[in-house]
Each structure stands twice: as C-alpha cells, then as structure tokens.
Amino acid sequence: MYSRSQLPQRIDRQYQVDLPHQTPHADEGHTVPTSIGACPTDRRQPRPRMPIVPVEDPADPRLADYRDVPDPVLLRERGLFVAESRLVVQALLAHTRMQTRSLFVTEAALASLEGLLSGRQDDLPVYLGAHQLLRQVVGFKVHRGCLALGERSAPVTDGEVSALATARLVVVLEHVANPDNVGSIFRNATAFGAECVLLSPHCCDPLYRKAIRTSLGATLRIPYGEVVDWPEGLHRLREQGYTTVALTPEPDALSLSAFAAAAPARIALLLGTEGAGLSDHAAASVDRRVRIPMAPDVDSLNVATAAGIALYEFSQGHGRN
C-alpha cells in the first residue's frame, strides 16, 4: 500500500489503467500499481484515463454516499445501490444495465478490476483508500476492500419487461422477503437459463446490498419487474402463452421430473414466501401444481433450494443441458 509520502499530492491526477509497473502486495498477494499515470516508455495506443482519487479522511465529503451504505432506505431515496466484493463489482462493471457512479477500493482491489476499467470511455471516479478506511466509512468489513455505487433505473412493471415477449422460462416471486433467498433465487435463475424474474409487492428489493451479494451480481444482470396488481396480474402471463406452475408438497401432485419431461413451451415458475408458501389466491390461479419427491419425514425445502431444483429440471426439458 502507498505510504503517505508516496501518495500523489494532487487528488485530480489521472491513472492509466494499463498498470504498467506492478509489485506484489505484501498482505494479499495481488499486484498493485507502483506509480500513478502512464509509463513513459509505453508506446501502445493510449487508453482512457480515469480519475484516481486517494483519500485518507473518513469524513471526506466525496465519500458521503458511502457513509449511508448501511441505511438501505436512504440509499434508495437517493436512487442508489451499493455493490460489494470484487465479484459483484466486476458484475456491475461488466454485465449490468445500470450505471456505475463511483468506486471505493483498496489498491489490491483496483488491480483486480484492471481489465474492466481499461476499456471504459467515461470518467468514472475511483476513490482509493486503505482497507481500514473503507471499514471506517461504511461501518462493516464484508466488502473485502471493494465497493461501488450504482444508479437505480426507474421502477419497472411486468408489462415493461421486454424479455417476457420471448422468454421460455421465467420466475415469479410472491412476498419473498428474505434477501438471502431472493439473491439465491436470482443466482439460480441465471444459472439455469431463466430470462427474467417477476416480483409481487412486498418482496425484498433485489438491489438491497445483501441480496446483490448473495446473488453474486445476478440481480444486476437478469431483467426483473413488479406485478403491481398482484395476484390478478398473473393473467397477463397466461395471455402471453405461459403455463404457470407452482411447487407443492401435496402427494397427489405430478412429480417435477414427470412434468419437466413433457414441459410446455413457456413456463412461469411461482414461488411463495418462506414458510407459508403461496397465498391461497395465487395458488388457486396457477395452471399446474408439481411436487419435488422427498424423504417421508421431510415436507418442504428452502424456497431458494426448491427453485434451483425446479429450474434445473425445466432447463433440461427446454434443451439447455
């Protein structure tokens, strides 16, 4: 890490993301830049230069939004969300439809993002600080030295999710409030080829930081929207040719594997809240109920686990093996 004497004296110096001179980082085993700016002997075509802003003071006003990271309501009111950890920040930079406002990273984390930053054409601010500074500012340590602020898009309803017009497999959540479950379901949906996720009111915000982290950035990649008129709005799925399917422990329901073997062309998998499952109204509106066979003394699975099993079976039936 830079000592105080090594840090640039001007905070508006520009950093060429080629990282031409690097040395091993003593603590984490990563390479880090040993100079700020382009290497004078680098004759390659210059890449976009991004502002690297070294910071040492946790009260620096430019970090104000990062100090609000633990308050999801305040962040949402400001139209922001936070991505934490290198894998999630990489997903934000590489795959998302959303804009990145700034990065707040350690030297080692910056080096790990080199490939994604080097091709950018904008002036994305990158605040560079010690690991302890990041912890002081945001108030927790699970970020692993890598944070980013993203800008929320305007809320989207199911009627505005363009992927619904052509998707063959979608996931629909009713009142799933646990961020770990929401994040895991988005991750499973991405892994097994679901093309979008729909949510009822009162579901956990997919851009809540824990949901993003658990999803490994999947909530930033897969399109999603809210069914505002729940559950009446489910009829729009049927009108678009989807067969709505719910999981149930009822022994007389068709087994999941048997249903998947002759699956319809378009499937909307409905998943209910932890514990209670789907509401009676939503359950009554589905086209098919299927069950996952389990041991006799087990009557249910965690909703994210059940989603993963069902999505795998459906993906095989749709030829994505």
C-alpha positions as CSV (number, residue, x, y, z in Angstrom):
1,M,0.0,0.0,0.0
2,Y,1.3,3.5,-0.6
3,S,2.8,5.3,2.4
4,R,1.7,8.9,2.9
5,S,4.9,10.1,1.2
6,Q,4.2,8.0,-1.9
7,L,0.7,9.2,-2.4
8,P,0.2,11.8,-5.2
9,Q,-0.1,15.3,-3.8
10,R,-2.8,16.3,-6.3
11,I,-6.1,14.5,-6.0
12,D,-7.0,15.1,-9.6
13,R,-4.1,13.1,-11.1
14,Q,-5.2,10.7,-13.7
15,Y,-4.5,6.9,-13.6
16,Q,-3.8,4.9,-16.7
17,V,-5.5,1.5,-16.1
18,D,-2.8,-0.5,-18.0
19,L,-1.0,-0.8,-14.7
20,P,2.4,-0.9,-16.5
21,H,4.5,-1.1,-13.3
22,Q,3.3,-3.5,-10.6
23,T,4.7,-5.2,-7.5
24,P,3.3,-7.9,-5.2
25,H,1.0,-6.7,-2.5
26,A,2.5,-7.7,0.9
27,D,-0.7,-8.6,2.5
28,E,-3.0,-10.1,-0.1
29,G,-0.7,-11.5,-2.8
30,H,-2.1,-9.3,-5.5
31,T,-0.2,-7.0,-7.9
32,V,-0.7,-3.3,-7.3
33,P,0.4,-0.2,-9.2
34,T,3.7,1.4,-8.1
35,S,3.1,4.6,-9.9
36,I,0.2,6.9,-10.9
37,G,0.0,7.7,-14.6
38,A,1.2,6.1,-17.8
39,C,4.6,4.5,-18.2
40,P,6.7,6.9,-20.2
41,T,8.0,4.0,-22.3
42,D,4.6,2.6,-23.1
43,R,4.2,3.1,-26.9
44,R,0.8,1.4,-27.2
45,Q,-2.3,3.4,-28.1
46,P,-3.3,5.4,-25.0
47,R,-6.3,4.0,-23.2
48,P,-8.9,6.1,-21.5
49,R,-7.5,7.7,-18.3
50,M,-9.7,7.5,-15.2
51,P,-9.5,9.8,-12.2
52,I,-7.9,8.0,-9.2
53,V,-8.6,10.0,-6.0
54,P,-6.5,8.9,-3.0
55,V,-8.4,9.5,0.2
56,E,-7.3,9.3,3.9
57,D,-10.0,11.1,5.8
58,P,-13.2,9.1,6.6
59,A,-15.0,12.5,6.8
60,D,-14.1,13.4,3.2
61,P,-17.3,14.8,1.7
62,R,-16.8,12.9,-1.6
63,L,-17.5,9.7,0.4
64,A,-20.8,10.9,1.8
65,D,-22.9,8.4,-0.1
66,Y,-20.7,5.5,1.1
67,R,-21.3,6.5,4.7
68,D,-25.0,5.9,4.1
69,V,-24.5,2.3,2.8
70,P,-25.9,0.7,6.0
71,D,-29.2,2.6,5.5
72,P,-30.9,0.9,2.5
73,V,-33.9,3.3,2.7
74,L,-31.8,6.4,2.5
75,L,-29.8,4.9,-0.4
76,R,-32.9,4.0,-2.3
77,E,-34.3,7.5,-1.8
78,R,-31.2,8.8,-3.4
79,G,-31.6,6.5,-6.4
80,L,-28.5,4.5,-5.5
81,F,-27.5,1.0,-4.6
82,V,-24.2,-0.5,-3.4
83,A,-22.2,-3.4,-4.8
84,E,-19.7,-5.0,-2.5
85,S,-16.9,-7.5,-3.1
86,R,-14.8,-7.9,-6.2
87,L,-17.0,-10.5,-7.9
88,V,-20.1,-8.3,-7.5
89,V,-18.4,-5.1,-8.6
90,Q,-17.0,-6.9,-11.6
91,A,-20.6,-7.9,-12.5
92,L,-21.7,-4.3,-12.1
93,L,-18.9,-3.1,-14.4
94,A,-19.2,-5.9,-17.0
95,H,-22.8,-7.1,-17.3
96,T,-25.3,-4.7,-15.7
97,R,-27.8,-2.5,-17.5
98,M,-27.3,0.0,-14.7
99,Q,-24.8,2.9,-14.5
100,T,-21.9,2.9,-12.0
101,R,-21.5,6.2,-10.2
102,S,-18.1,5.6,-8.4
103,L,-15.8,3.0,-6.9
104,F,-14.2,3.0,-3.4
105,V,-11.5,0.4,-3.4
106,T,-8.1,-0.7,-2.0
107,E,-5.0,-0.9,-4.2
108,A,-5.3,-4.7,-4.4
109,A,-9.0,-4.5,-5.4
110,L,-8.2,-1.8,-8.1
111,A,-5.6,-4.1,-9.6
112,S,-8.2,-6.9,-9.9
113,L,-10.5,-4.6,-11.8
114,E,-7.9,-3.5,-14.4
115,G,-9.3,-5.4,-17.3
116,L,-12.8,-4.0,-16.9
117,L,-11.7,-0.4,-16.2
118,S,-9.2,-0.2,-19.0
119,G,-11.8,-0.1,-21.8
120,R,-14.2,2.4,-20.3
121,Q,-14.8,5.7,-22.1
122,D,-16.1,7.7,-19.2
123,D,-14.5,9.4,-16.2
124,L,-15.7,7.1,-13.5
125,P,-14.3,8.3,-10.2
126,V,-12.3,5.8,-8.3
127,Y,-11.6,6.6,-4.6
128,L,-8.5,4.8,-3.4
129,G,-8.1,4.1,0.3
130,A,-6.7,1.7,2.9
131,H,-8.8,-1.3,3.9
132,Q,-9.3,0.2,7.4
133,L,-10.6,3.5,5.9
134,L,-13.2,1.6,3.9
135,R,-14.3,-0.1,7.1
136,Q,-14.5,3.2,9.0
137,V,-16.6,4.8,6.3
138,V,-19.1,2.1,5.6
139,G,-19.2,0.5,9.1
140,F,-18.7,-3.1,8.2
141,K,-15.9,-5.3,6.8
142,V,-17.6,-7.8,4.4
143,H,-16.9,-5.6,1.4
144,R,-13.4,-7.1,1.1
145,G,-11.9,-3.8,0.0
146,C,-14.1,-3.3,-3.0
147,L,-17.3,-1.2,-3.1
148,A,-19.2,0.6,-5.9
149,L,-22.2,2.8,-6.0
150,G,-24.7,2.2,-8.8
151,E,-27.6,4.3,-10.1
152,R,-31.0,2.7,-9.9
153,S,-33.1,2.6,-13.0
154,A,-36.8,3.7,-12.9
155,P,-39.0,1.1,-11.4
156,V,-40.3,-1.4,-14.0
157,T,-43.6,-3.3,-14.0
158,D,-44.1,-6.7,-15.6
159,G,-45.7,-5.0,-18.6
160,E,-42.4,-3.2,-19.3
161,V,-40.1,-6.2,-19.1
162,S,-39.3,-6.8,-22.8
163,A,-37.8,-10.2,-22.1
164,L,-41.3,-11.5,-21.3
165,A,-42.2,-11.3,-25.0
166,T,-39.7,-14.0,-26.0
167,A,-38.7,-15.8,-22.8
168,R,-39.4,-19.5,-22.3
169,L,-38.7,-19.7,-18.6
170,V,-39.4,-17.0,-16.0
171,V,-39.5,-17.0,-12.2
172,V,-42.3,-15.3,-10.3
173,L,-41.9,-14.5,-6.5
174,E,-44.7,-13.8,-4.1
175,H,-43.8,-12.0,-0.9
176,V,-40.3,-13.5,-0.7
177,A,-38.8,-11.1,1.8
178,N,-35.5,-12.7,2.9
179,P,-32.6,-11.1,1.0
180,D,-30.5,-14.3,1.0
181,N,-33.4,-16.2,-0.6
182,V,-34.1,-13.5,-3.2
183,G,-30.4,-13.3,-4.0
184,S,-30.1,-17.1,-4.3
185,I,-33.1,-17.4,-6.5
186,F,-31.8,-14.8,-8.9
187,R,-28.5,-16.7,-8.9
188,N,-30.3,-19.9,-9.7
189,A,-32.4,-18.3,-12.3
190,T,-29.3,-17.0,-14.1
191,A,-27.5,-20.4,-13.8
192,F,-30.4,-22.4,-15.3
193,G,-31.4,-20.1,-18.1
194,A,-34.5,-18.2,-16.8
195,E,-34.7,-15.0,-18.7
196,C,-36.5,-12.7,-16.2
197,V,-37.9,-12.5,-12.7
198,L,-41.2,-11.0,-11.6
199,L,-41.9,-9.9,-8.1
200,S,-45.1,-9.3,-6.1
201,P,-45.3,-6.2,-3.9
202,H,-43.5,-6.7,-0.5
203,C,-40.7,-8.9,-1.9
204,C,-37.2,-8.0,-0.8
205,D,-35.6,-5.3,-3.0
206,P,-33.3,-7.1,-5.5
207,L,-30.9,-4.2,-5.2
208,Y,-30.6,-4.5,-1.4
209,R,-26.8,-5.0,-0.8
210,K,-27.2,-8.4,0.8
211,A,-29.4,-9.7,-2.0
212,I,-26.9,-8.4,-4.6
213,R,-24.0,-10.0,-2.7
214,T,-25.8,-13.4,-2.3
215,S,-26.7,-13.4,-6.0
216,L,-23.1,-12.8,-7.0
217,G,-24.3,-9.9,-9.1
218,A,-27.2,-11.8,-10.8
219,T,-29.7,-9.2,-9.6
220,L,-27.7,-6.7,-11.7
221,R,-27.8,-8.9,-14.8
222,I,-31.2,-10.5,-15.2
223,P,-34.2,-8.3,-16.1
224,Y,-37.0,-8.1,-13.4
225,G,-40.2,-6.2,-12.8
226,E,-43.0,-5.9,-10.3
227,V,-46.5,-7.2,-10.8
228,V,-48.3,-4.3,-9.1
229,D,-51.8,-5.7,-9.3
230,W,-51.0,-8.9,-7.5
231,P,-52.2,-11.6,-7.9
232,E,-54.7,-10.5,-10.5
233,G,-51.9,-9.5,-12.8
234,L,-50.9,-13.1,-13.3
235,H,-53.5,-13.5,-16.0
236,R,-51.1,-11.5,-18.3
237,L,-48.7,-14.4,-18.2
238,R,-51.3,-16.8,-19.4
239,E,-52.3,-14.3,-22.1
240,Q,-48.7,-14.4,-23.3
241,G,-48.7,-18.2,-23.6
242,Y,-47.1,-19.1,-20.3
243,T,-48.1,-22.1,-18.2
244,T,-48.0,-21.0,-14.6
245,V,-46.5,-23.7,-12.3
246,A,-46.4,-23.9,-8.5
247,L,-44.5,-26.3,-6.3
248,T,-46.5,-28.1,-3.7
249,P,-45.8,-30.9,-1.1
250,E,-49.2,-32.5,-1.9
251,P,-48.7,-36.2,-2.6
252,D,-51.2,-36.4,-5.4
253,A,-49.4,-33.7,-7.4
254,L,-47.5,-34.7,-10.5
255,S,-43.8,-35.2,-9.8
256,L,-41.4,-32.5,-11.0
257,S,-39.4,-34.8,-13.3
258,A,-42.6,-36.2,-15.0
259,F,-43.8,-32.7,-15.6
260,A,-40.5,-31.5,-16.9
261,A,-40.2,-34.4,-19.3
262,A,-43.2,-33.1,-21.2
263,A,-42.9,-29.5,-20.3
264,P,-44.9,-26.8,-22.2
265,A,-43.1,-24.4,-24.4
266,R,-43.2,-21.5,-21.9
267,I,-43.1,-21.8,-18.1
268,A,-43.6,-19.3,-15.3
269,L,-42.5,-20.8,-12.0
270,L,-44.3,-19.3,-9.0
271,L,-42.5,-19.4,-5.6
272,G,-44.1,-18.3,-2.3
273,T,-42.9,-16.7,0.9
274,E,-40.7,-18.6,3.3
275,G,-42.8,-20.9,5.5
276,A,-46.3,-20.2,4.3
277,G,-45.7,-20.7,0.6
278,L,-48.0,-19.2,-2.0
279,S,-51.1,-17.4,-0.8
280,D,-54.4,-19.2,-1.4
281,H,-55.4,-16.7,-4.1
282,A,-52.1,-17.1,-6.0
283,A,-52.1,-20.9,-5.6
284,A,-55.7,-21.1,-7.0
285,S,-54.7,-19.1,-10.1
286,V,-51.9,-21.4,-11.3
287,D,-52.3,-23.9,-14.2
288,R,-50.3,-26.8,-12.8
289,R,-49.0,-27.9,-9.4
290,V,-46.0,-30.2,-9.2
291,R,-44.0,-31.7,-6.3
292,I,-40.4,-32.5,-5.6
293,P,-40.2,-36.0,-4.2
294,M,-38.6,-36.1,-0.8
295,A,-38.0,-38.4,2.1
296,P,-41.2,-39.3,4.1
297,D,-40.2,-37.3,7.2
298,V,-39.4,-34.1,5.2
299,D,-42.3,-31.9,3.9
300,S,-40.6,-28.9,2.4
301,L,-37.4,-27.3,1.2
302,N,-36.0,-23.8,1.5
303,V,-37.6,-21.8,-1.3
304,A,-34.2,-21.0,-3.0
305,T,-33.2,-24.7,-2.9
306,A,-36.6,-25.7,-4.3
307,A,-36.2,-23.1,-7.0
308,G,-32.8,-24.4,-8.0
309,I,-34.1,-28.0,-8.4
310,A,-37.1,-27.0,-10.4
311,L,-35.2,-24.6,-12.7
312,Y,-32.6,-27.3,-13.4
313,E,-35.3,-29.7,-14.4
314,F,-37.1,-27.2,-16.6
315,S,-33.8,-26.1,-18.2
316,Q,-33.1,-29.7,-19.2
317,G,-36.6,-30.1,-20.6
318,H,-36.1,-26.9,-22.7
319,G,-32.9,-28.3,-24.3
320,R,-30.3,-26.2,-22.4
321,N,-28.4,-29.1,-21.0
